[in-house]
Amino acid sequence: MDSEALPTVLEKPLVRRALEELKVLTQADLERERYEARRKAQLDHNSFVNAARREGLKQGLEEGRQEGRQEGRQDGLNEAHRQEKVGLIQFCEQLLNRPQTPPERLTQLSLDELNRLAQDLQAQVISQSSSRS
């Protein structure tokens, strides 16, 4: 049966594949060997590509995990530094007999703003303690 002149009813991928296999089986030995060698090369190539894709995904996941851990550590350090500054600000406010700024308000400030505020308050505490001496 000619695979190019199939009746419409038989125009299905499985039927075409079966006809190809039948064609290969009826070919001369040399032609069949060439076909099988080409088919093996295609399968080897597909296996190589799939293995490379899996290895790439595995490597990408590991790199992502490492970046995530690093970002998590940095976020933790930043948060600890912010909390330290909030505590220092509240302590300085207490020493200056001022009402304490609510922690929620302080945590809305950037780290630079917290640093500046802490430095200003520390300078005021030092100035106040110098004037008492």
ROVO-301124 format. One record per residue: residue in three letters; residue number from 1; y, z, x of N, C-alpha, C in turn. Coordinates in steps of 0.05 Angstrom, whole numbers, plus 5000, padded with zeros to 4 digits. Each point is the difference from the previous one (the first is absolute). Layout:
<recs>
rec keti ala; dovex NUM; n_py Y; n_pz Z; n_px X; ca_py Y; ca_pz Z; ca_px X; c_py Y; c_pz Z; c_px X
...
</recs>
This chain:
<recs>
rec keti met; dovex 1; n_py 4976; n_pz 5000; n_px 5017; ca_py 5024; ca_pz 5000; ca_px 4983; c_py 5025; c_pz 5000; c_px 5018
rec keti asp; dovex 2; n_py 5019; n_pz 4984; n_px 4993; ca_py 5025; ca_pz 4998; ca_px 5015; c_py 5019; c_pz 5022; c_px 4992
rec keti ser; dovex 3; n_py 5008; n_pz 5016; n_px 5020; ca_py 5018; ca_pz 5023; ca_px 4993; c_py 5028; c_pz 4990; c_px 4993
rec keti glu; dovex 4; n_py 5007; n_pz 4975; n_px 5006; ca_py 5026; ca_pz 4989; ca_px 4993; c_py 5001; c_pz 4990; c_px 4972
rec keti ala; dovex 5; n_py 4977; n_pz 4994; n_px 4988; ca_py 4999; ca_pz 4988; ca_px 4974; c_py 4986; c_pz 5019; c_px 4981
rec keti leu; dovex 6; n_py 5007; n_pz 5025; n_px 5000; ca_py 4987; ca_pz 5020; ca_px 4982; c_py 5010; c_pz 4997; c_px 4972
rec keti pro; dovex 7; n_py 4983; n_pz 5003; n_px 4981; ca_py 5009; ca_pz 5001; ca_px 4972; c_py 5018; c_pz 5025; c_px 4996
rec keti thr; dovex 8; n_py 5019; n_pz 4999; n_px 4983; ca_py 5019; ca_pz 5021; ca_px 4995; c_py 4986; c_pz 5027; c_px 4995
rec keti val; dovex 9; n_py 4978; n_pz 4999; n_px 4986; ca_py 4986; ca_pz 5024; ca_px 4993; c_py 4990; c_pz 5015; c_px 5025
rec keti leu; dovex 10; n_py 4995; n_pz 4985; n_px 5021; ca_py 4989; ca_pz 5012; ca_px 5025; c_py 5022; c_pz 5006; c_px 5021
rec keti glu; dovex 11; n_py 5025; n_pz 4996; n_px 4993; ca_py 5022; ca_pz 5005; ca_px 5019; c_py 5005; c_pz 5030; c_px 5002
rec keti lys; dovex 12; n_py 4982; n_pz 5013; n_px 5014; ca_py 5001; ca_pz 5029; ca_px 5004; c_py 4996; c_pz 5006; c_px 5030
rec keti pro; dovex 13; n_py 5013; n_pz 5020; n_px 5011; ca_py 4997; ca_pz 5006; ca_px 5028; c_py 4971; c_pz 5005; c_px 5009
rec keti leu; dovex 14; n_py 4985; n_pz 5014; n_px 4984; ca_py 4972; ca_pz 5005; ca_px 5007; c_py 4984; c_pz 4975; c_px 5001
rec keti val; dovex 15; n_py 5005; n_pz 4982; n_px 4982; ca_py 4985; ca_pz 4975; ca_px 4999; c_py 5007; c_pz 4983; c_px 5024
rec keti arg; dovex 16; n_py 5026; n_pz 4999; n_px 5007; ca_py 5009; ca_pz 4985; ca_px 5024; c_py 4987; c_pz 5012; c_px 5025
rec keti arg; dovex 17; n_py 4999; n_pz 5026; n_px 5002; ca_py 4989; ca_pz 5014; ca_px 5023; c_py 4970; c_pz 4993; c_px 5002
rec keti ala; dovex 18; n_py 4986; n_pz 5000; n_px 4978; ca_py 4971; ca_pz 4994; ca_px 4999; c_py 4996; c_pz 4971; c_px 5009
rec keti leu; dovex 19; n_py 5017; n_pz 4982; n_px 4991; ca_py 4998; ca_pz 4972; ca_px 5008; c_py 5004; c_pz 4997; c_px 5030
rec keti glu; dovex 20; n_py 5020; n_pz 5015; n_px 5011; ca_py 5005; ca_pz 4998; ca_px 5029; c_py 4975; c_pz 5010; c_px 5016
rec keti glu; dovex 21; n_py 4988; n_pz 5022; n_px 4990; ca_py 4976; ca_pz 5010; ca_px 5014; c_py 4977; c_pz 4980; c_px 4998
rec keti leu; dovex 22; n_py 4997; n_pz 4988; n_px 4977; ca_py 4979; ca_pz 4979; ca_px 4996; c_py 5005; c_pz 4977; c_px 5019
rec keti lys; dovex 23; n_py 5025; n_pz 4992; n_px 5002; ca_py 5008; ca_pz 4978; ca_px 5018; c_py 4992; c_pz 5006; c_px 5029
rec keti val; dovex 24; n_py 5006; n_pz 5025; n_px 5008; ca_py 4993; ca_pz 5009; ca_px 5027; c_py 4970; c_pz 4999; c_px 5005
rec keti leu; dovex 25; n_py 4985; n_pz 5009; n_px 4981; ca_py 4971; ca_pz 5001; ca_px 5003; c_py 4988; c_pz 4972; c_px 5002
rec keti thr; dovex 26; n_py 5013; n_pz 4981; n_px 4988; ca_py 4989; ca_pz 4973; ca_px 5001; c_py 5011; c_pz 4983; c_px 5024
rec keti gln; dovex 27; n_py 5017; n_pz 5012; n_px 5016; ca_py 5011; ca_pz 4986; ca_px 5023; c_py 4980; c_pz 4998; c_px 5023
rec keti ala; dovex 28; n_py 5006; n_pz 4983; n_px 5018; ca_py 4984; ca_pz 4999; ca_px 5024; c_py 5003; c_pz 5025; c_px 5016
rec keti asp; dovex 29; n_py 4981; n_pz 5006; n_px 5018; ca_py 5000; ca_pz 5025; ca_px 5015; c_py 5027; c_pz 5004; c_px 5016
rec keti leu; dovex 30; n_py 5009; n_pz 4979; n_px 5013; ca_py 5025; ca_pz 5002; ca_px 5016; c_py 5024; c_pz 5007; c_px 4982
rec keti glu; dovex 31; n_py 5002; n_pz 4986; n_px 4978; ca_py 5022; ca_pz 5006; ca_px 4981; c_py 4999; c_pz 5028; c_px 4989
rec keti arg; dovex 32; n_py 4976; n_pz 5009; n_px 4994; ca_py 4996; ca_pz 5027; ca_px 4989; c_py 5007; c_pz 5020; c_px 5021
rec keti glu; dovex 33; n_py 4992; n_pz 4996; n_px 5025; ca_py 5007; ca_pz 5018; ca_px 5022; c_py 5030; c_pz 5002; c_px 5004
rec keti arg; dovex 34; n_py 5014; n_pz 4977; n_px 4999; ca_py 5029; ca_pz 5000; ca_px 5002; c_py 5013; c_pz 5016; c_px 4978
rec keti tyr; dovex 35; n_py 4990; n_pz 4995; n_px 4975; ca_py 5011; ca_pz 5014; ca_px 4977; c_py 4995; c_pz 5031; c_px 5003
rec keti glu; dovex 36; n_py 4976; n_pz 5007; n_px 5008; ca_py 4994; ca_pz 5029; ca_px 5003; c_py 5017; c_pz 5012; c_px 5023
rec keti ala; dovex 37; n_py 5004; n_pz 4985; n_px 5021; ca_py 5016; ca_pz 5010; ca_px 5022; c_py 5029; c_pz 5004; c_px 4991
rec keti arg; dovex 38; n_py 5010; n_pz 4981; n_px 4985; ca_py 5028; ca_pz 5002; ca_px 4990; c_py 5002; c_pz 5024; c_px 4980
rec keti arg; dovex 39; n_py 4980; n_pz 5002; n_px 4983; ca_py 5000; ca_pz 5022; ca_px 4981; c_py 4998; c_pz 5027; c_px 5014
rec keti lys; dovex 40; n_py 4984; n_pz 5002; n_px 5021; ca_py 4998; ca_pz 5025; ca_px 5015; c_py 5027; c_pz 5006; c_px 5014
rec keti ala; dovex 41; n_py 5013; n_pz 4980; n_px 5011; ca_py 5026; ca_pz 5004; ca_px 5013; c_py 5020; c_pz 5010; c_px 4979
rec keti gln; dovex 42; n_py 4999; n_pz 4989; n_px 4976; ca_py 5019; ca_pz 5009; ca_px 4979; c_py 4994; c_pz 5030; c_px 4993
rec keti leu; dovex 43; n_py 4975; n_pz 5006; n_px 4997; ca_py 4993; ca_pz 5028; ca_px 4994; c_py 5007; c_pz 5019; c_px 5022
rec keti asp; dovex 44; n_py 4996; n_pz 4992; n_px 5025; ca_py 5008; ca_pz 5016; ca_px 5023; c_py 5030; c_pz 5004; c_px 5001
rec keti his; dovex 45; n_py 5014; n_pz 4979; n_px 4994; ca_py 5030; ca_pz 5001; ca_px 5000; c_py 5009; c_pz 5020; c_px 4978
rec keti asn; dovex 46; n_py 4988; n_pz 4997; n_px 4976; ca_py 5007; ca_pz 5018; ca_px 4978; c_py 4994; c_pz 5029; c_px 5007
rec keti ser; dovex 47; n_py 4977; n_pz 5005; n_px 5013; ca_py 4992; ca_pz 5027; ca_px 5008; c_py 5020; c_pz 5011; c_px 5020
rec keti phe; dovex 48; n_py 5008; n_pz 4983; n_px 5019; ca_py 5020; ca_pz 5008; ca_px 5021; c_py 5026; c_pz 5008; c_px 4987
rec keti val; dovex 49; n_py 5009; n_pz 4983; n_px 4982; ca_py 5026; ca_pz 5005; ca_px 4986; c_py 4999; c_pz 5025; c_px 4984
rec keti asn; dovex 50; n_py 4978; n_pz 5005; n_px 4985; ca_py 4997; ca_pz 5024; ca_px 4984; c_py 4999; c_pz 5025; c_px 5018
rec keti ala; dovex 51; n_py 4985; n_pz 4998; n_px 5022; ca_py 4999; ca_pz 5023; ca_px 5019; c_py 5028; c_pz 5006; c_px 5012
rec keti ala; dovex 52; n_py 5014; n_pz 4979; n_px 5007; ca_py 5027; ca_pz 5003; ca_px 5011; c_py 5018; c_pz 5013; c_px 4979
rec keti arg; dovex 53; n_py 4998; n_pz 4991; n_px 4976; ca_py 5017; ca_pz 5011; ca_px 4978; c_py 4993; c_pz 5030; c_px 4996
rec keti arg; dovex 54; n_py 4974; n_pz 5007; n_px 5000; ca_py 4993; ca_pz 5028; ca_px 4996; c_py 5010; c_pz 5017; c_px 5023
rec keti glu; dovex 55; n_py 4998; n_pz 4989; n_px 5025; ca_py 5010; ca_pz 5015; ca_px 5023; c_py 5030; c_pz 5003; c_px 4999
rec keti gly; dovex 56; n_py 5014; n_pz 4979; n_px 4991; ca_py 5029; ca_pz 5002; ca_px 4997; c_py 5008; c_pz 5021; c_px 4980
rec keti leu; dovex 57; n_py 4986; n_pz 5000; n_px 4977; ca_py 5006; ca_pz 5020; ca_px 4980; c_py 4995; c_pz 5028; c_px 5010
rec keti lys; dovex 58; n_py 4978; n_pz 5004; n_px 5014; ca_py 4993; ca_pz 5026; ca_px 5011; c_py 5022; c_pz 5009; c_px 5020
rec keti gln; dovex 59; n_py 5008; n_pz 4982; n_px 5017; ca_py 5021; ca_pz 5006; ca_px 5020; c_py 5026; c_pz 5006; c_px 4986
rec keti gly; dovex 60; n_py 5007; n_pz 4984; n_px 4980; ca_py 5025; ca_pz 5005; ca_px 4985; c_py 5000; c_pz 5027; c_px 4986
rec keti leu; dovex 61; n_py 4978; n_pz 5007; n_px 4988; ca_py 4998; ca_pz 5026; ca_px 4987; c_py 5003; c_pz 5023; c_px 5020
rec keti glu; dovex 62; n_py 4988; n_pz 4997; n_px 5023; ca_py 5002; ca_pz 5021; ca_px 5020; c_py 5029; c_pz 5003; c_px 5010
rec keti glu; dovex 63; n_py 5013; n_pz 4977; n_px 5005; ca_py 5028; ca_pz 5000; ca_px 5008; c_py 5018; c_pz 5013; c_px 4979
rec keti gly; dovex 64; n_py 4994; n_pz 4993; n_px 4975; ca_py 5015; ca_pz 5012; ca_px 4977; c_py 4996; c_pz 5030; c_px 4999
rec keti arg; dovex 65; n_py 4976; n_pz 5009; n_px 5004; ca_py 4995; ca_pz 5029; ca_px 5000; c_py 5015; c_pz 5014; c_px 5022
rec keti gln; dovex 66; n_py 5000; n_pz 4988; n_px 5024; ca_py 5014; ca_pz 5012; ca_px 5023; c_py 5030; c_pz 5001; c_px 4994
rec keti glu; dovex 67; n_py 5012; n_pz 4978; n_px 4990; ca_py 5028; ca_pz 5000; ca_px 4993; c_py 5006; c_pz 5021; c_px 4979
rec keti gly; dovex 68; n_py 4983; n_pz 5002; n_px 4980; ca_py 5004; ca_pz 5020; ca_px 4979; c_py 4999; c_pz 5028; c_px 5011
rec keti arg; dovex 69; n_py 4982; n_pz 5005; n_px 5018; ca_py 4999; ca_pz 5027; ca_px 5012; c_py 5025; c_pz 5006; c_px 5016
rec keti gln; dovex 70; n_py 5009; n_pz 4980; n_px 5015; ca_py 5024; ca_pz 5003; ca_px 5017; c_py 5024; c_pz 5004; c_px 4982
rec keti glu; dovex 71; n_py 5003; n_pz 4985; n_px 4978; ca_py 5022; ca_pz 5003; ca_px 4982; c_py 4999; c_pz 5027; c_px 4987
rec keti gly; dovex 72; n_py 4975; n_pz 5009; n_px 4993; ca_py 4997; ca_pz 5026; ca_px 4987; c_py 5009; c_pz 5023; c_px 5019
rec keti arg; dovex 73; n_py 4992; n_pz 4997; n_px 5025; ca_py 5009; ca_pz 5021; ca_px 5020; c_py 5030; c_pz 5000; c_px 5002
rec keti gln; dovex 74; n_py 5012; n_pz 4976; n_px 5002; ca_py 5029; ca_pz 4998; ca_px 5003; c_py 5014; c_pz 5011; c_px 4975
rec keti asp; dovex 75; n_py 4990; n_pz 4994; n_px 4976; ca_py 5011; ca_pz 5011; ca_px 4975; c_py 4998; c_pz 5030; c_px 5000
rec keti gly; dovex 76; n_py 4977; n_pz 5010; n_px 5009; ca_py 4997; ca_pz 5030; ca_px 5001; c_py 5019; c_pz 5013; c_px 5019
rec keti leu; dovex 77; n_py 5004; n_pz 4987; n_px 5024; ca_py 5020; ca_pz 5011; ca_px 5019; c_py 5028; c_pz 4999; c_px 4988
rec keti asn; dovex 78; n_py 5007; n_pz 4978; n_px 4987; ca_py 5026; ca_pz 4998; ca_px 4988; c_py 5004; c_pz 5021; c_px 4979
rec keti glu; dovex 79; n_py 4980; n_pz 5004; n_px 4983; ca_py 5002; ca_pz 5020; ca_px 4979; c_py 5003; c_pz 5028; c_px 5012
rec keti ala; dovex 80; n_py 4985; n_pz 5006; n_px 5021; ca_py 5001; ca_pz 5026; ca_px 5013; c_py 5028; c_pz 5004; c_px 5011
rec keti his; dovex 81; n_py 5011; n_pz 4979; n_px 5012; ca_py 5027; ca_pz 5002; ca_px 5012; c_py 5021; c_pz 5004; c_px 4978
rec keti arg; dovex 82; n_py 4997; n_pz 4987; n_px 4978; ca_py 5018; ca_pz 5003; ca_px 4977; c_py 4999; c_pz 5029; c_px 4989
rec keti gln; dovex 83; n_py 4975; n_pz 5010; n_px 4997; ca_py 4997; ca_pz 5027; ca_px 4990; c_py 5012; c_pz 5021; c_px 5019
rec keti glu; dovex 84; n_py 4997; n_pz 4995; n_px 5026; ca_py 5012; ca_pz 5017; ca_px 5020; c_py 5030; c_pz 5001; c_px 4997
rec keti lys; dovex 85; n_py 5012; n_pz 4976; n_px 4996; ca_py 5029; ca_pz 4999; ca_px 4997; c_py 5009; c_pz 5014; c_px 4975
rec keti val; dovex 86; n_py 4985; n_pz 4996; n_px 4978; ca_py 5007; ca_pz 5013; ca_px 4975; c_py 5000; c_pz 5031; c_px 5004
rec keti gly; dovex 87; n_py 4979; n_pz 5010; n_px 5013; ca_py 4998; ca_pz 5028; ca_px 5005; c_py 5023; c_pz 5010; c_px 5018
rec keti leu; dovex 88; n_py 5008; n_pz 4985; n_px 5020; ca_py 5022; ca_pz 5007; ca_px 5018; c_py 5026; c_pz 5000; c_px 4984
rec keti ile; dovex 89; n_py 5005; n_pz 4981; n_px 4984; ca_py 5024; ca_pz 4999; ca_px 4983; c_py 5002; c_pz 5024; c_px 4982
rec keti gln; dovex 90; n_py 4978; n_pz 5006; n_px 4987; ca_py 5001; ca_pz 5023; ca_px 4982; c_py 5004; c_pz 5026; c_px 5015
rec keti phe; dovex 91; n_py 4988; n_pz 5003; n_px 5023; ca_py 5004; ca_pz 5023; ca_px 5017; c_py 5029; c_pz 5003; c_px 5008
rec keti cys; dovex 92; n_py 5012; n_pz 4978; n_px 5009; ca_py 5028; ca_pz 5001; ca_px 5008; c_py 5018; c_pz 5007; c_px 4976
rec keti glu; dovex 93; n_py 4994; n_pz 4989; n_px 4977; ca_py 5015; ca_pz 5007; ca_px 4976; c_py 4998; c_pz 5029; c_px 4994
rec keti gln; dovex 94; n_py 4976; n_pz 5011; n_px 5003; ca_py 4996; ca_pz 5029; ca_px 4996; c_py 5017; c_pz 5016; c_px 5019
rec keti leu; dovex 95; n_py 5000; n_pz 4993; n_px 5026; ca_py 5015; ca_pz 5014; ca_px 5020; c_py 5030; c_pz 4998; c_px 4995
rec keti leu; dovex 96; n_py 5009; n_pz 4978; n_px 4988; ca_py 5028; ca_pz 4996; ca_px 4993; c_py 5008; c_pz 5012; c_px 4973
rec keti asn; dovex 97; n_py 4980; n_pz 5014; n_px 4987; ca_py 5004; ca_pz 5011; ca_px 4974; c_py 5009; c_pz 4979; c_px 4979
rec keti arg; dovex 98; n_py 4988; n_pz 4977; n_px 5001; ca_py 5005; ca_pz 4979; ca_px 4981; c_py 4976; c_pz 4997; c_px 4981
rec keti pro; dovex 99; n_py 5005; n_pz 4990; n_px 4977; ca_py 4976; ca_pz 4995; ca_px 4982; c_py 4983; c_pz 4978; c_px 5012
rec keti gln; dovex 100; n_py 4974; n_pz 5004; n_px 4998; ca_py 4982; ca_pz 4981; ca_px 5012; c_py 4998; c_pz 4974; c_px 4984
rec keti thr; dovex 101; n_py 5001; n_pz 4978; n_px 5014; ca_py 4997; ca_pz 4974; ca_px 4987; c_py 4971; c_pz 4997; c_px 4991
rec keti pro; dovex 102; n_py 4995; n_pz 4992; n_px 4976; ca_py 4972; ca_pz 4998; ca_px 4991; c_py 4985; c_pz 4980; c_px 5017
rec keti pro; dovex 103; n_py 4975; n_pz 5007; n_px 5007; ca_py 4984; ca_pz 4982; ca_px 5017; c_py 4997; c_pz 4972; c_px 4989
rec keti glu; dovex 104; n_py 4999; n_pz 4997; n_px 4973; ca_py 4997; ca_pz 4974; ca_px 4988; c_py 5024; c_pz 4982; c_px 5007
rec keti arg; dovex 105; n_py 5024; n_pz 5012; n_px 5001; ca_py 5024; ca_pz 4985; ca_px 5006; c_py 5000; c_pz 4992; c_px 5030
rec keti leu; dovex 106; n_py 4991; n_pz 5019; n_px 5017; ca_py 4999; ca_pz 4994; ca_px 5029; c_py 4980; c_pz 4979; c_px 5007
rec keti thr; dovex 107; n_py 4977; n_pz 5000; n_px 4986; ca_py 4979; ca_pz 4980; ca_px 5006; c_py 5008; c_pz 4972; c_px 4992
rec keti gln; dovex 108; n_py 5021; n_pz 4997; n_px 4984; ca_py 5009; ca_pz 4974; ca_px 4992; c_py 5018; c_pz 4987; c_px 5022
rec keti leu; dovex 109; n_py 5009; n_pz 5017; n_px 5019; ca_py 5016; ca_pz 4990; ca_px 5022; c_py 4983; c_pz 4986; c_px 5021
rec keti ser; dovex 110; n_py 5012; n_pz 4981; n_px 5014; ca_py 4986; ca_pz 4987; ca_px 5022; c_py 4996; c_pz 5020; c_px 5023
rec keti leu; dovex 111; n_py 4983; n_pz 4994; n_px 5019; ca_py 4995; ca_pz 5017; ca_px 5023; c_py 5026; c_pz 5002; c_px 5017
rec keti asp; dovex 112; n_py 5015; n_pz 4979; n_px 5002; ca_py 5025; ca_pz 5001; ca_px 5015; c_py 5020; c_pz 5018; c_px 4987
rec keti glu; dovex 113; n_py 5002; n_pz 4999; n_px 4973; ca_py 5018; ca_pz 5017; ca_px 4985; c_py 4992; c_pz 5030; c_px 5003
rec keti leu; dovex 114; n_py 4973; n_pz 5005; n_px 4999; ca_py 4991; ca_pz 5027; ca_px 5004; c_py 5007; c_pz 5010; c_px 5028
rec keti asn; dovex 115; n_py 4996; n_pz 4983; n_px 5020; ca_py 5007; ca_pz 5008; ca_px 5027; c_py 5029; c_pz 5007; c_px 5003
rec keti arg; dovex 116; n_py 5018; n_pz 4983; n_px 4989; ca_py 5029; ca_pz 5005; ca_px 5002; c_py 5007; c_pz 5026; c_px 4986
rec keti leu; dovex 117; n_py 4989; n_pz 5004; n_px 4976; ca_py 5006; ca_pz 5024; ca_px 4985; c_py 4990; c_pz 5025; c_px 5015
rec keti ala; dovex 118; n_py 4977; n_pz 4999; n_px 5011; ca_py 4989; ca_pz 5022; ca_px 5015; c_py 5017; c_pz 5006; c_px 5025
rec keti gln; dovex 119; n_py 5009; n_pz 4979; n_px 5014; ca_py 5017; ca_pz 5004; ca_px 5023; c_py 5027; c_pz 5012; c_px 4992
rec keti asp; dovex 120; n_py 5012; n_pz 4991; n_px 4979; ca_py 5025; ca_pz 5011; ca_px 4990; c_py 4998; c_pz 5029; c_px 4993
rec keti leu; dovex 121; n_py 4978; n_pz 5007; n_px 4986; ca_py 4996; ca_pz 5028; ca_px 4992; c_py 4994; c_pz 5018; c_px 5024
rec keti gln; dovex 122; n_py 4985; n_pz 4989; n_px 5019; ca_py 4994; ca_pz 5016; ca_px 5024; c_py 5026; c_pz 5005; c_px 5016
rec keti ala; dovex 123; n_py 5018; n_pz 4980; n_px 5001; ca_py 5025; ca_pz 5004; ca_px 5014; c_py 5017; c_pz 5021; c_px 4986
rec keti gln; dovex 124; n_py 4999; n_pz 5000; n_px 4973; ca_py 5015; ca_pz 5020; ca_px 4985; c_py 4989; c_pz 5028; c_px 5005
rec keti val; dovex 125; n_py 4973; n_pz 5002; n_px 5001; ca_py 4987; ca_pz 5026; ca_px 5005; c_py 5008; c_pz 5010; c_px 5028
rec keti ile; dovex 126; n_py 5000; n_pz 4983; n_px 5019; ca_py 5007; ca_pz 5007; ca_px 5028; c_py 5030; c_pz 5008; c_px 5001
rec keti ser; dovex 127; n_py 5016; n_pz 4985; n_px 4986; ca_py 5029; ca_pz 5006; ca_px 5000; c_py 5005; c_pz 5027; c_px 4986
rec keti gln; dovex 128; n_py 4986; n_pz 5005; n_px 4978; ca_py 5004; ca_pz 5025; ca_px 4986; c_py 4990; c_pz 5024; c_px 5017
rec keti ser; dovex 129; n_py 4978; n_pz 4996; n_px 5013; ca_py 4990; ca_pz 5023; ca_px 5016; c_py 5017; c_pz 5004; c_px 5025
rec keti ser; dovex 130; n_py 5013; n_pz 4979; n_px 5010; ca_py 5018; ca_pz 5003; ca_px 5023; c_py 5025; c_pz 5015; c_px 4992
rec keti ser; dovex 131; n_py 5010; n_pz 4994; n_px 4976; ca_py 5025; ca_pz 5013; ca_px 4991; c_py 4995; c_pz 5030; c_px 4993
rec keti arg; dovex 132; n_py 4976; n_pz 5007; n_px 4994; ca_py 4993; ca_pz 5029; ca_px 4994; c_py 4998; c_pz 5016; c_px 5026
rec keti ser; dovex 133; n_py 4994; n_pz 4987; n_px 5022; ca_py 4996; ca_pz 5015; ca_px 5025; c_py 5025; c_pz 5009; c_px 5012
</recs>
